[in-house]
């Protein structure tokens, strides 16, 4: 059986776009309905007519997801489809800022691993902080830190006078590590186990293994952002109207001026 080809080679069906990415035709229709793909023209009987521009949009979106996640990637594509390039770039900048923050946090925790493997950590001069200060520093809600405490991830002390939670420098370090590993997709029970072994036995091997894995994930995410940027640039370029060539009369007028 010979597959039916569209009369216009530039026109594509949903299945044509979907096949190259291992998607279903319905997924492509959903992407258009959600604004991730630009609106498609319709035939007289209501069928969608996609073009090469839609194919580039789909490739850009799927590439962006790997580095930026679904929510941010959808925001980026919808902004581009509305012609709001600056809004799309701001969302991309936010993802890069978050990646840089993760790298910096990882550097801090790796330094802590070095201290843990030494004979004795250097004395800390920082003071203990309340839960509100730690939550603000990590960009979390206090309720999240309380949940981590219930899961055995954190073990803050209590102020003798008020009985409010207070977090020592070591507690802050543990919270920073927990935040990093949580962003890496680790479950709370895994994080609690890593920190428990570090505290009880001083063994940094489980921690070092987790950090090596997360370092690799950060590298992969950074590379994925590069690929996503390249695909998005191709799509934005395809969306630009072609430059209008000057007619002979216009050229003559321009030269005479």
VOLODO-877590 format. One record per residue: y, x negated, z of N, C-alpha, C in turn. Coordinates in steps of 0.1 Angstrom, whole numbers. Example, Ala and Ser with C-alpha at 12.3 -4.5 7.8 and 13.67 -1.06 7.14 Angstrom:
residues 2
n.yy,n.xx,n.zz,ca.yy,ca.xx,ca.zz,c.yy,c.xx,c.zz
-57,-132,78,-45,-123,78,-33,-132,78
-22,-128,71,-11,-137,71,0,-129,79
end
This chain:
residues 257
n.yy,n.xx,n.zz,ca.yy,ca.xx,ca.zz,c.yy,c.xx,c.zz
-12,-8,0,0,0,0,12,-9,0
22,-6,-8,34,-13,-9,45,-7,-1
51,-15,8,62,-10,17,74,-6,9
80,5,13,92,10,6,104,2,10
111,-3,0,123,-11,3,135,-3,1
146,-5,9,158,2,7,164,-1,-6
170,9,-13,176,6,-26,187,-4,-25
195,-5,-14,205,-15,-12,199,-26,-3
197,-38,-8,191,-48,0,199,-52,12
212,-49,13,219,-52,25,218,-42,36
211,-30,33,209,-20,43,196,-21,50
195,-20,63,183,-21,70,180,-9,79
167,-7,81,163,4,90,162,-2,104
161,7,114,159,2,127,147,-7,129
136,-3,122,124,-11,123,125,-25,116
134,-26,106,136,-39,100,143,-49,110
153,-43,118,159,-52,128,150,-55,139
142,-45,143,133,-46,155,122,-56,153
116,-56,141,104,-64,138,105,-79,141
117,-84,137,119,-99,139,120,-103,153
122,-94,162,124,-97,176,113,-92,185
103,-86,179,92,-80,187,96,-68,195
106,-60,190,111,-48,196,105,-36,189
108,-25,195,105,-12,189,117,-7,182
115,1,172,127,7,165,135,15,175
129,22,184,136,30,194,145,21,202
141,9,206,149,0,213,162,-3,206
161,-5,193,173,-8,184,182,4,185
176,16,183,185,28,184,192,29,197
185,26,208,190,27,221,202,17,223
200,5,217,211,-5,218,224,0,211
222,7,200,233,12,193,240,23,201
232,32,207,237,43,215,245,38,227
240,26,233,246,21,245,259,12,241
261,10,228,273,2,224,271,-12,223
258,-17,225,255,-31,224,256,-35,209
252,-26,201,253,-28,186,265,-20,181
272,-24,171,282,-16,166,277,-3,160
285,8,159,280,20,153,274,18,139
263,25,136,257,24,123,261,36,115
262,34,102,265,45,93,253,54,92
255,66,88,243,75,87,242,80,73
230,82,69,228,88,56,230,103,57
229,110,46,232,125,46,222,132,54
210,127,55,200,133,64,199,127,78
209,119,82,210,115,96,204,102,99
198,95,90,191,82,93,202,71,94
199,62,104,208,51,106,207,41,95
218,35,91,219,24,81,225,12,87
216,2,90,221,-10,96,223,-21,86
231,-31,89,235,-41,79,232,-55,85
236,-65,78,234,-79,83,243,-81,95
254,-74,96,263,-76,108,255,-71,120
248,-59,119,240,-54,130,229,-64,134
223,-70,124,213,-80,127,218,-92,135
230,-96,131,236,-107,139,240,-103,153
244,-90,154,248,-85,168,235,-85,177
224,-80,171,212,-80,179,207,-94,183
208,-103,174,204,-117,177,213,-123,188
226,-119,187,235,-124,197,232,-118,211
230,-105,211,227,-99,224,214,-104,231
204,-105,223,191,-110,229,192,-125,233
200,-133,226,202,-147,231,211,-147,243
221,-139,244,229,-139,256,222,-135,268
212,-126,267,205,-121,279,198,-132,286
193,-142,279,185,-153,286,195,-161,295
207,-163,291,216,-171,299,225,-163,308
228,-151,305,238,-143,312,232,-131,319
220,-127,316,214,-115,322,218,-102,314
211,-91,317,213,-79,309,227,-73,311
232,-72,324,244,-65,326,256,-72,320
257,-85,322,268,-93,316,267,-93,301
255,-95,296,254,-95,281,258,-82,275
255,-71,281,259,-58,276,274,-57,276
280,-61,287,295,-61,288,301,-69,277
296,-81,275,301,-90,265,300,-83,251
289,-78,247,288,-72,234,296,-60,232
297,-51,243,305,-39,241,320,-43,240
324,-54,247,338,-58,246,341,-63,232
332,-71,226,333,-76,212,334,-64,203
325,-54,205,325,-43,195,337,-35,196
344,-35,207,357,-28,209,369,-37,203
366,-49,199,376,-58,195,383,-65,206
378,-64,219,384,-71,230,378,-84,233
381,-94,224,374,-107,225,378,-114,238
390,-112,243,394,-119,255,386,-114,267
383,-101,267,375,-95,278,361,-101,278
356,-102,266,342,-108,264,342,-123,269
353,-130,266,353,-144,270,355,-145,285
362,-136,291,363,-136,306,349,-135,312
341,-126,307,328,-123,313,319,-136,311
321,-142,299,313,-155,297,318,-166,307
331,-166,309,337,-176,319,331,-174,333
330,-161,337,325,-158,350,310,-163,351
302,-161,341,289,-166,342,288,-181,343
297,-188,336,297,-203,337,302,-207,350
311,-200,356,316,-203,370,305,-201,380
297,-191,378,286,-188,387,275,-199,385
273,-204,373,263,-215,371,268,-227,378
281,-230,376,286,-242,383,285,-241,398
288,-230,403,287,-228,418,272,-230,422
263,-226,414,249,-228,418,245,-243,417
251,-250,408,249,-264,407,254,-272,419
266,-268,423,273,-274,434,265,-271,447
260,-259,449,253,-255,461,239,-263,461
233,-264,449,221,-272,448,223,-286,452
234,-292,448,238,-306,452,239,-307,467
245,-297,473,247,-297,488,233,-297,495
225,-288,490,212,-286,496,203,-299,494
204,-305,482,196,-317,480,201,-328,489
213,-328,492,218,-338,502,212,-335,516
211,-322,519,205,-319,532,190,-323,532
183,-322,521,169,-327,520,168,-341,524
178,-349,518,178,-363,521,180,-366,536
188,-358,542,191,-359,557,178,-355,564
171,-345,559,159,-340,566,148,-351,566
148,-359,555,137,-369,554,140,-381,562
153,-383,567,156,-394,575,151,-393,589
154,-404,596,149,-404,610,157,-394,619
170,-393,616,178,-385,625,191,-381,617
194,-368,616,206,-364,609,218,-368,616
228,-371,608,241,-375,615,247,-364,622
254,-366,634,259,-355,642,269,-347,634
269,-334,636,278,-325,629,290,-322,638
302,-323,632,314,-320,640,319,-306,637
313,-299,628,318,-285,625,314,-276,637
322,-266,639,319,-256,649,311,-245,644
304,-237,652,297,-225,649,306,-215,644
301,-206,634,310,-196,629,303,-182,631
312,-172,631,306,-158,632,301,-153,619
294,-142,620,287,-137,608,297,-133,597
309,-128,600,319,-125,590,323,-137,582
325,-148,589,329,-160,582,318,-165,573
306,-165,577,295,-170,569,293,-161,557
294,-148,559,292,-138,548,303,-140,538
315,-142,542,326,-145,533,324,-157,525
319,-168,531,317,-181,525,306,-179,514
296,-171,516,285,-170,506,288,-159,496
298,-151,499,300,-139,490,290,-128,492
285,-127,504,276,-116,508,281,-107,518
274,-96,520,278,-87,531,271,-91,544
277,-89,555,270,-92,568,257,-85,569
255,-73,564,243,-66,564,231,-74,558
235,-82,547,225,-90,540,220,-101,550
229,-107,557,225,-118,566,217,-112,578
220,-100,582,211,-94,592,197,-91,587
197,-87,574,184,-85,568,176,-98,567
183,-109,564,176,-122,563,171,-126,577
178,-123,587,174,-126,601,161,-118,604
161,-105,601,149,-97,604,137,-103,596
139,-109,584,128,-115,577,124,-129,581
131,-134,591,128,-147,596,134,-159,589
144,-155,579,150,-166,572,160,-173,580
168,-166,588,179,-171,596,176,-169,611
180,-178,620,178,-176,634,191,-180,641
201,-172,640,214,-175,646,213,-174,661
222,-181,668,223,-179,682,232,-168,686
235,-166,699,244,-155,704,255,-161,712
267,-156,711,278,-160,720,275,-155,734
275,-163,744,271,-159,757,280,-148,763
293,-148,759,302,-138,764,301,-125,757
300,-125,743,301,-113,735,288,-108,730
278,-118,730,265,-115,724,265,-113,709
277,-117,703,278,-117,688,270,-128,682
265,-127,670,258,-137,663,268,-149,660
263,-161,662,270,-173,658,261,-182,651
266,-189,640,258,-197,631,263,-212,633
253,-220,637,256,-234,639,256,-241,625
261,-253,624,261,-260,611,247,-260,605
236,-261,612,223,-261,607,220,-247,601
224,-236,609,222,-223,604,230,-220,591
242,-226,590,250,-225,577,242,-231,566
237,-243,568,229,-250,558,217,-242,554
210,-236,563,199,-227,560,203,-215,552
215,-209,556,219,-198,548,223,-201,534
229,-213,532,232,-218,518,220,-220,510
210,-226,517,197,-228,510,190,-214,506
190,-205,516,184,-192,514,191,-185,502
204,-186,502,212,-179,491,208,-185,478
207,-198,477,203,-205,464,189,-200,460
180,-201,469,166,-197,465,165,-182,462
173,-174,469,173,-160,466,178,-157,451
188,-165,447,193,-164,434,183,-169,424
174,-178,428,164,-183,420,152,-173,418
152,-162,425,142,-152,424,131,-153,434
133,-161,444,122,-163,455,123,-151,464
112,-147,469,111,-136,479,115,-141,493
119,-132,501,124,-136,515,113,-142,523
101,-138,521,90,-143,529,87,-158,525
89,-161,512,87,-175,507,99,-183,513
111,-178,512,122,-186,518,120,-188,533
116,-178,540,114,-180,554,103,-190,557
93,-190,549,82,-201,550,87,-215,548
95,-216,538,101,-230,535,110,-234,546
119,-226,551,128,-230,562,120,-232,575
110,-224,577,102,-226,590,95,-239,590
89,-243,578,82,-256,578,92,-268,579
104,-266,573,114,-276,574,119,-278,589
121,-266,596,125,-267,609,114,-272,619
102,-267,617,92,-270,627,86,-284,625
84,-288,613,77,-300,610,86,-311,604
98,-307,601,107,-317,594,102,-320,580
92,-313,575,87,-316,562,96,-310,551
101,-319,543,110,-314,532,103,-312,519
90,-315,518,83,-314,506,83,-300,500
81,-289,508,82,-276,502,96,-273,496
106,-277,504,119,-275,500,123,-283,487
118,-295,486,121,-304,475,114,-298,462
102,-292,464,96,-286,452,103,-274,447
108,-266,456,116,-254,452,129,-258,446
135,-269,451,148,-273,445,146,-279,431
135,-286,429,132,-292,416,130,-280,406
123,-270,410,121,-258,401,134,-252,398
142,-250,408,155,-243,405,164,-252,397
164,-265,398,172,-274,390,168,-272,375
155,-271,373,150,-269,359,155,-255,354
155,-245,363,160,-232,358,175,-232,355
182,-240,362,197,-241,359,199,-248,346
191,-258,343,192,-265,330,188,-255,319
177,-248,321,173,-238,310,184,-227,308
190,-223,319,200,-213,318,213,-218,311
216,-231,314,227,-237,307,225,-238,292
213,-242,288,209,-244,274,209,-230,267
204,-220,275,204,-206,269,218,-201,267
228,-205,275,242,-201,273,247,-207,261
243,-220,258,248,-226,245,243,-218,233
230,-215,234,224,-207,223,231,-194,221
233,-187,232,239,-174,232,253,-175,226
261,-186,230,274,-188,225,274,-189,209
264,-197,205,263,-199,190,260,-186,183
251,-178,188,248,-166,181,260,-156,182
267,-156,193,278,-147,195,289,-151,185
291,-164,183,301,-169,174,298,-165,160
285,-165,156,281,-161,143,284,-146,141
282,-138,151,284,-124,150,299,-121,150
307,-127,158,322,-125,158,327,-129,144
322,-140,138,327,-144,125,323,-134,114
311,-128,116,306,-118,106,315,-105,107
320,-102,119,328,-90,121,342,-92,115
347,-104,113,360,-106,108,361,-101,93
372,-94,90,373,-90,76,376,-102,67
370,-103,55,372,-114,46,387,-116,43
391,-128,41,405,-131,38,407,-126,23
418,-119,22,421,-113,8,427,-124,-1
421,-126,-12,426,-136,-22,439,-130,-28
448,-139,-31,461,-136,-37,458,-133,-52
464,-122,-57,463,-119,-71,472,-128,-79
471,-129,-92,479,-138,-100,494,-134,-98
497,-121,-98,511,-116,-96,516,-121,-83
508,-119,-72,512,-123,-59,515,-138,-58
506,-146,-65,508,-160,-65,521,-164,-72
524,-157,-83,536,-160,-90,548,-157,-81
547,-145,-75,559,-141,-66,561,-151,-55
549,-156,-49,550,-165,-37,556,-178,-42
551,-183,-54,556,-196,-59,571,-195,-62
575,-184,-68,589,-183,-72,598,-182,-60
593,-177,-49,601,-177,-37,603,-191,-31
end
